[in-house]
Amino acid sequence: MILCRIGAIRSGVRKPKPRRNAPAANSRPVLFPQLGTQFAFLILAFWSAAQQTSLAQSGVAFDVPATVACVPVEIVPPNHVAANTNGLLAVQTISQATKTTRAYLVSFDVNAVFAEPQQFQSVMFEIMPLSRNAQIIDYAPQTQATSDWAGEISSESVATKNMQFNANLNAAVPGYGSGGLLYNSTNNENTVSRQSFKAPLTAVVTSGLSQRGRGVFFRFTTSRESIIEGGQKLQLIVEVPATWRGDLFHVHCVARNSEQTIHRDFLTAVTILGDEATRAVAETFASADYETDQVIRRTHIAQRPTSVFSELENALSRRTTGPEMVDLTRVRQALLAVHATQQVPQFQQLPQRLQNSIANYLQAKQAMLELARSEE
């Protein structure tokens, strides 16, 4: 009789995953039970649709510096780079800096704060010079990856073979007695096969060029050894014309989870360290940007209905867009790309104070963009 047993044993210690408390379920409030369940659900449906955007935006808060002072750097030829350096220290140039171009190091200290951090899986920052008069040479942090396993993953297979032989012979002679012969033979054979594999990697930082080398993006992904909430230092080296004195950098922020994607955009005024004249221009733009944002917020609060019934009435009446119904979110988003008040949507329907703030903002924005243009 031959018995065979083959088994597989996998080993490897998996890093413990931090325990996350499940969010407590929020009970739905009952509105005016005396009016009936159907009418209460109707009011909740309209209220949820009206508040969907505000709830999504309140889930994450981004912070990007209003002004940044960059520092000049020397372009290191590839044949002079030490073999044991990496990142910004080992600058592999796309085109060597000449007398007509210069290189600057720009650093952004960005922050992301979440209302419920366990619900967000990644956050991304994309940085692009608004004038498109700069070329990205290098950036940091570079793409990084980690593993959820400690050490290698090993696989072990065990094969066991048993061979057993039994024989029993009895003989008897009448009058003389009986005799017997017993034979037992056992043979065991074990075969062990072991293999080791590298643990799978998970990207915690993904970075690279975008906009055909005019921009750069950084994506941070949560893992067992890293978190995406808090501050991050983003660095890039740009090659610009020798007459360049500053620029506006568009910082596009994105936070993602399984249910929604939240976007936020900022403009940061970048000037050369030690240039006080351009520093004053950058501070003027930062002040105009802050003032415009505050006026838009106050105007939005003034336009917001004061009760559930007001929102329900506006939805059912299907009123046409008037001065009190201007899409301020669209107006704020448009300010990133426009250069004149004529390009601002619904500008004539805005309150006078908001019109003045937008006019000052666009004037300061134009002054910053002039710093990035080459002098003929």
Backbone torsions as a table, in degrees:
resi	resn	phi	psi	omega
1	MET	NA	132.7	-177.9
2	ILE	-117.2	123.7	178.9
3	LEU	-115.3	129.9	-179.5
4	CYS	-123.8	136.1	176.8
5	ARG	-136.6	125.6	-179.6
6	ILE	-122.5	125.2	179.7
7	GLY	-131.0	158.1	178.8
8	ALA	-123.6	132.4	179.5
9	ILE	-123.1	124.1	178.0
10	ARG	-112.3	133.7	-180.0
11	SER	-123.4	174.4	-175.7
12	GLY	131.3	130.4	-176.1
13	VAL	-93.3	120.5	178.7
14	ARG	-88.5	135.1	-178.8
15	LYS	-64.3	137.0	-179.1
16	PRO	-64.9	136.6	179.1
17	LYS	-89.0	129.7	-179.2
18	PRO	-60.6	139.0	-179.0
19	ARG	-74.8	131.9	179.2
20	ARG	-115.8	130.2	179.5
21	ASN	-76.7	132.0	178.8
22	ALA	-69.0	135.2	179.5
23	PRO	-63.6	141.4	-179.2
24	ALA	-69.1	138.5	-179.1
25	ALA	-70.9	131.1	178.8
26	ASN	-90.0	121.9	178.3
27	SER	-72.6	138.2	-179.7
28	ARG	-72.1	128.0	-179.2
29	PRO	-69.1	148.1	177.6
30	VAL	-97.3	118.1	-178.5
31	LEU	-98.6	120.8	173.1
32	PHE	48.4	68.8	-177.6
33	PRO	-60.0	-23.0	-179.3
34	GLN	-70.5	-17.0	179.6
35	LEU	-84.2	-12.3	178.2
36	GLY	109.2	150.9	-176.7
37	THR	-67.5	-39.2	-177.0
38	GLN	-64.5	-42.5	-179.5
39	PHE	-67.7	-35.1	178.2
40	ALA	-64.4	-41.4	178.0
41	PHE	-66.6	-33.6	177.7
42	LEU	-63.9	-43.2	178.6
43	ILE	-65.3	-41.7	179.3
44	LEU	-63.2	-36.4	-179.9
45	ALA	-64.5	-46.3	178.6
46	PHE	-66.6	-38.8	-179.2
47	TRP	-66.3	-39.2	179.0
48	SER	-65.8	-40.9	179.5
49	ALA	-65.5	-38.2	-178.4
50	ALA	-71.8	-30.4	-175.3
51	GLN	-98.1	3.2	-174.7
52	GLN	-62.4	-43.2	-178.2
53	THR	-66.3	-46.0	-178.3
54	SER	-65.0	-37.4	178.4
55	LEU	-66.3	-38.7	179.6
56	ALA	-64.7	-43.1	-178.4
57	GLN	-70.0	-26.8	-179.5
58	SER	-78.6	-6.6	-179.2
59	GLY	-75.3	-19.9	-178.3
60	VAL	-148.3	144.6	176.8
61	ALA	-125.9	124.9	177.8
62	PHE	-102.3	150.2	175.6
63	ASP	-135.6	123.4	-178.6
64	VAL	-128.4	138.3	-178.6
65	PRO	-61.5	143.5	179.2
66	ALA	-77.1	-35.8	179.0
67	THR	-134.7	148.3	178.3
68	VAL	-139.3	135.9	175.4
69	ALA	-103.6	117.3	-179.2
70	CYS	-90.8	159.5	-177.6
71	VAL	-120.9	142.4	178.3
72	PRO	-71.3	146.1	177.6
73	VAL	-133.4	159.2	177.7
74	GLU	-95.2	137.3	176.9
75	ILE	-80.6	123.0	-178.7
76	VAL	-94.0	121.9	177.0
77	PRO	-60.9	149.3	-177.4
78	PRO	-59.1	-32.0	-177.5
79	ASN	-77.0	-5.6	177.0
80	HIS	-107.0	6.0	-179.0
81	VAL	-84.9	130.8	177.9
82	ALA	-63.9	147.1	-174.8
83	ALA	-71.2	-23.6	-175.5
84	ASN	-97.8	15.6	179.6
85	THR	-105.9	159.6	178.8
86	ASN	-152.5	176.6	178.2
87	GLY	67.5	-138.0	-176.0
88	LEU	-70.6	-19.0	179.4
89	LEU	-74.8	-26.0	179.9
90	ALA	-107.9	77.0	-176.0
91	VAL	-79.1	112.1	174.6
92	GLN	-95.5	103.4	-170.8
93	THR	-75.8	144.0	172.2
94	ILE	-79.7	-43.3	174.7
95	SER	-141.7	130.2	-176.0
96	GLN	-64.4	139.4	178.3
97	ALA	-66.1	137.7	179.8
98	THR	-120.3	-169.2	178.9
99	LYS	-68.9	-19.6	-178.9
100	THR	-93.6	-5.7	179.8
101	THR	-132.1	156.5	176.0
102	ARG	-136.9	163.9	-179.3
103	ALA	-122.3	140.0	-179.5
104	TYR	-134.3	146.6	175.4
105	LEU	-97.8	122.8	-179.2
106	VAL	-116.1	128.8	-179.2
107	SER	-120.0	133.0	177.9
108	PHE	-118.9	123.7	173.0
109	ASP	-99.4	101.6	-176.0
110	VAL	-106.9	156.1	-179.3
111	ASN	-136.8	150.4	174.4
112	ALA	-138.3	125.5	179.9
113	VAL	-123.8	130.6	-175.1
114	PHE	-113.2	143.5	174.2
115	ALA	-67.5	-38.5	176.7
116	GLU	-133.9	88.5	-173.2
117	PRO	-58.1	-31.8	-175.9
118	GLN	-68.2	-12.1	-178.0
119	GLN	-90.5	-11.4	-176.6
120	PHE	-106.3	133.3	-177.0
121	GLN	-100.2	-26.4	-177.1
122	SER	-153.9	157.8	175.0
123	VAL	-141.2	139.7	-175.9
124	MET	-130.7	143.1	175.0
125	PHE	-126.6	123.9	175.8
126	GLU	-116.2	128.3	-175.2
127	ILE	-116.6	127.2	-177.3
128	MET	-139.4	127.0	173.0
129	PRO	-62.9	129.7	-174.1
130	LEU	-69.2	-34.2	-178.8
131	SER	-78.2	-12.1	-177.3
132	ARG	55.2	35.2	180.0
133	ASN	-109.6	18.9	-178.2
134	ALA	-133.3	148.5	177.9
135	GLN	-115.4	129.4	178.8
136	ILE	-77.1	123.6	179.8
137	ILE	-97.8	-46.5	-179.1
138	ASP	-149.9	165.8	-175.9
139	TYR	-157.0	159.8	177.0
140	ALA	-153.5	144.8	7.3
141	PRO	-78.5	151.8	175.2
142	GLN	-80.4	172.9	178.6
143	THR	-61.4	129.6	-179.2
144	GLN	-130.9	150.7	-179.4
145	ALA	-139.6	152.8	176.7
146	THR	-137.2	175.9	-178.9
147	SER	-123.9	146.2	175.1
148	ASP	-82.5	1.1	-178.0
149	TRP	-115.2	142.7	175.4
150	ALA	-94.1	111.8	-178.5
151	GLY	85.9	-173.6	-179.0
152	GLU	-80.2	164.4	175.8
153	ILE	-103.5	123.9	-178.5
154	SER	-111.7	145.8	178.4
155	SER	-124.2	129.9	-177.7
156	GLU	-127.5	128.6	177.7
157	SER	-116.2	131.7	-178.6
158	VAL	-121.0	124.6	176.9
159	ALA	-117.1	124.8	-178.1
160	THR	-116.9	128.5	179.4
161	LYS	-123.7	123.6	178.8
162	ASN	-114.5	128.7	176.0
163	MET	-122.1	126.6	-176.1
164	GLN	-134.2	133.6	179.4
165	PHE	-130.1	125.2	178.6
166	ASN	-123.0	137.4	177.3
167	ALA	-139.7	138.2	-178.6
168	ASN	-140.6	120.8	-178.0
169	LEU	-126.7	124.9	177.8
170	ASN	-122.0	136.7	177.8
171	ALA	-137.1	144.2	-178.7
172	ALA	-136.3	137.3	176.1
173	VAL	-115.2	122.4	-177.7
174	PRO	-58.6	131.1	177.9
175	GLY	87.5	-15.1	-176.6
176	TYR	-117.5	-11.0	-179.5
177	GLY	109.7	-166.9	-177.7
178	SER	-134.5	158.6	179.2
179	GLY	-137.9	157.9	-178.2
180	GLY	-144.9	158.7	179.0
181	LEU	-134.2	125.7	-179.6
182	LEU	-122.8	128.0	-179.4
183	TYR	-130.5	129.9	-179.4
184	ASN	-135.9	126.6	-178.0
185	SER	-134.4	129.9	179.1
186	THR	-128.6	136.4	-179.8
187	ASN	-133.6	116.7	177.9
188	ASN	-107.9	136.8	179.5
189	GLU	-137.5	121.3	179.2
190	ASN	-114.2	134.4	177.9
191	THR	-123.7	124.9	-178.9
192	VAL	-117.9	128.5	178.1
193	SER	-123.3	124.3	-178.3
194	ARG	-120.1	138.8	176.8
195	GLN	-138.1	148.4	178.7
196	SER	-122.5	139.8	-179.9
197	PHE	-125.8	150.2	172.9
198	LYS	-72.6	141.2	-178.9
199	ALA	-68.5	142.0	178.4
200	PRO	-65.1	146.5	-177.3
201	LEU	-100.6	148.6	175.5
202	THR	-124.0	127.8	-178.6
203	ALA	-72.1	126.7	174.6
204	VAL	-103.7	-27.1	174.5
205	VAL	-134.5	126.2	175.0
206	THR	-124.5	123.3	-177.7
207	SER	-139.2	156.5	-179.8
208	GLY	177.4	173.7	-179.8
209	LEU	-78.9	154.2	176.3
210	SER	-143.1	173.0	178.4
211	GLN	53.2	40.8	179.1
212	ARG	56.4	42.9	177.1
213	GLY	86.5	-1.5	178.3
214	ARG	-88.6	-10.5	-179.6
215	GLY	-140.2	173.2	179.6
216	VAL	-146.5	146.2	-179.8
217	PHE	-125.4	152.1	177.1
218	PHE	-134.8	121.2	177.8
219	ARG	-116.4	126.9	179.6
220	PHE	-110.9	129.4	-177.3
221	THR	-117.9	135.8	-179.7
222	THR	-71.4	146.6	178.4
223	SER	-150.6	-174.1	180.0
224	ARG	-71.7	-18.2	-177.7
225	GLU	-115.4	3.2	-178.1
226	SER	-146.4	151.2	176.1
227	ILE	-125.1	154.0	-176.8
228	ILE	-101.1	-8.7	179.3
229	GLU	-84.5	142.2	178.4
230	GLY	114.4	-161.7	-174.6
231	GLY	-91.3	148.6	176.0
232	GLN	-136.1	140.0	175.7
233	LYS	-101.8	116.7	179.4
234	LEU	-109.5	128.8	-177.5
235	GLN	-126.0	143.6	175.9
236	LEU	-148.8	148.4	175.8
237	ILE	-108.9	125.7	-178.2
238	VAL	-114.7	144.4	173.7
239	GLU	-106.5	121.6	-173.2
240	VAL	-131.0	164.6	174.8
241	PRO	-60.7	155.3	-177.8
242	ALA	-64.8	-24.4	179.6
243	THR	-85.8	0.4	-178.5
244	TRP	-68.1	133.1	-179.9
245	ARG	-126.1	-5.1	179.2
246	GLY	165.3	173.1	-177.9
247	ASP	-167.6	168.2	171.2
248	LEU	-101.7	130.0	179.0
249	PHE	-108.7	126.6	178.6
250	HIS	-87.3	120.1	179.1
251	VAL	-109.1	111.8	-179.4
252	HIS	-100.7	120.9	-176.3
253	CYS	-111.5	136.2	-178.7
254	VAL	-137.3	130.6	173.0
255	ALA	-121.3	134.3	-175.5
256	ARG	-126.7	144.1	167.5
257	ASN	-139.1	-170.3	-174.9
258	SER	-71.5	-15.1	-174.1
259	GLU	-115.2	-25.2	-173.6
260	GLN	-152.9	163.5	175.2
261	THR	-128.2	124.4	-176.2
262	ILE	-109.5	129.6	-179.2
263	HIS	-114.3	147.8	173.3
264	ARG	-151.8	140.4	-176.7
265	ASP	-125.1	144.0	179.2
266	PHE	-138.0	156.2	170.4
267	LEU	-117.5	126.6	179.7
268	THR	-113.9	129.2	178.8
269	ALA	-85.0	120.3	-178.1
270	VAL	-111.8	127.6	177.4
271	THR	-132.4	173.2	-179.0
272	ILE	-85.7	136.1	179.9
273	LEU	-61.6	129.2	179.3
274	GLY	95.1	-10.8	178.5
275	ASP	-89.7	96.2	-174.4
276	GLU	-69.8	-32.7	-179.4
277	ALA	-63.9	-47.6	179.2
278	THR	-71.9	-27.8	176.0
279	ARG	-62.4	-38.9	177.9
280	ALA	-66.0	-36.7	177.1
281	VAL	-64.6	-40.6	179.0
282	ALA	-65.7	-40.7	179.3
283	GLU	-66.7	-35.7	177.0
284	THR	-63.3	-43.0	177.9
285	PHE	-64.7	-42.9	-179.6
286	ALA	-61.1	-39.6	178.9
287	SER	-67.0	-42.0	178.6
288	ALA	-65.9	-37.1	178.5
289	ASP	-65.3	-44.3	-179.8
290	TYR	-65.6	-43.0	-179.5
291	GLU	-62.9	-42.9	179.4
292	THR	-63.4	-41.6	179.3
293	ASP	-63.8	-39.8	-180.0
294	GLN	-68.3	-39.7	178.8
295	VAL	-65.7	-40.0	177.8
296	ILE	-63.5	-40.1	178.7
297	ARG	-63.6	-45.1	-179.8
298	ARG	-66.0	-37.9	177.6
299	THR	-65.9	-38.4	179.3
300	HIS	-65.3	-39.9	178.6
301	ILE	-65.3	-38.8	179.8
302	ALA	-66.7	-29.8	-179.3
303	GLN	-84.0	-16.3	-173.5
304	ARG	-69.1	133.0	175.9
305	PRO	-60.5	150.2	-174.2
306	THR	-92.8	-6.2	-177.8
307	SER	-153.6	167.5	177.6
308	VAL	-63.9	-37.1	-179.0
309	PHE	-66.8	-32.2	177.5
310	SER	-64.9	-41.9	178.5
311	GLU	-67.0	-41.1	178.8
312	LEU	-64.0	-40.1	179.2
313	GLU	-65.4	-41.6	179.3
314	ASN	-65.7	-37.3	-179.0
315	ALA	-70.5	-39.4	-177.5
316	LEU	-76.5	-33.4	-177.1
317	SER	-77.3	-19.8	179.5
318	ARG	52.9	53.0	-179.3
319	ARG	-69.7	148.6	177.5
320	THR	-74.1	159.7	-177.9
321	THR	-69.5	126.6	178.8
322	GLY	-127.0	-172.1	179.9
323	PRO	-58.5	-30.3	-178.6
324	GLU	-85.4	-2.6	-175.9
325	MET	-119.9	26.1	-179.7
326	VAL	-69.3	138.5	178.0
327	ASP	-78.7	92.8	-176.0
328	LEU	-71.3	-28.9	176.3
329	THR	-63.1	-41.7	177.2
330	ARG	-65.9	-37.9	178.1
331	VAL	-63.6	-45.6	179.8
332	ARG	-63.9	-39.0	179.0
333	GLN	-68.0	-36.3	-178.9
334	ALA	-67.4	-26.0	-178.4
335	LEU	-64.6	-17.1	177.9
336	LEU	-69.6	-28.9	-172.6
337	ALA	-113.1	-24.9	-174.4
338	VAL	-79.2	160.4	179.5
339	HIS	-126.1	-6.3	-179.0
340	ALA	-142.3	156.2	-178.9
341	THR	-64.6	-26.5	179.1
342	GLN	-65.5	-21.5	-179.0
343	GLN	-89.7	-7.1	180.0
344	VAL	-78.9	125.5	-179.3
345	PRO	-65.7	136.2	177.4
346	GLN	56.9	35.2	-176.0
347	PHE	-64.3	-40.7	-177.3
348	GLN	-68.7	-18.8	179.7
349	GLN	-89.9	-4.3	-178.7
350	LEU	-78.8	154.9	174.2
351	PRO	-60.0	154.0	-175.3
352	GLN	-61.3	-39.6	179.9
353	ARG	-63.8	-38.8	178.2
354	LEU	-69.4	-36.3	175.6
355	GLN	-61.0	-42.9	179.1
356	ASN	-64.9	-40.3	179.1
357	SER	-64.7	-41.6	179.4
358	ILE	-66.5	-38.8	178.4
359	ALA	-63.1	-43.1	177.4
360	ASN	-65.8	-37.9	179.0
361	TYR	-62.9	-47.8	-178.8
362	LEU	-65.8	-34.4	176.8
363	GLN	-65.8	-43.4	177.2
364	ALA	-67.1	-34.7	177.7
365	LYS	-64.9	-42.4	178.9
366	GLN	-64.5	-36.7	178.6
367	ALA	-65.3	-36.4	177.5
368	MET	-68.7	-40.0	-179.5
369	LEU	-67.6	-27.3	177.3
370	GLU	-64.9	-27.3	179.9
371	LEU	-68.8	-23.3	-176.9
372	ALA	-89.3	-10.7	-176.6
373	ARG	-84.3	141.7	179.6
374	SER	-75.9	141.8	175.8
375	GLU	-85.9	130.8	-178.1
376	GLU	-76.3	NA	NA
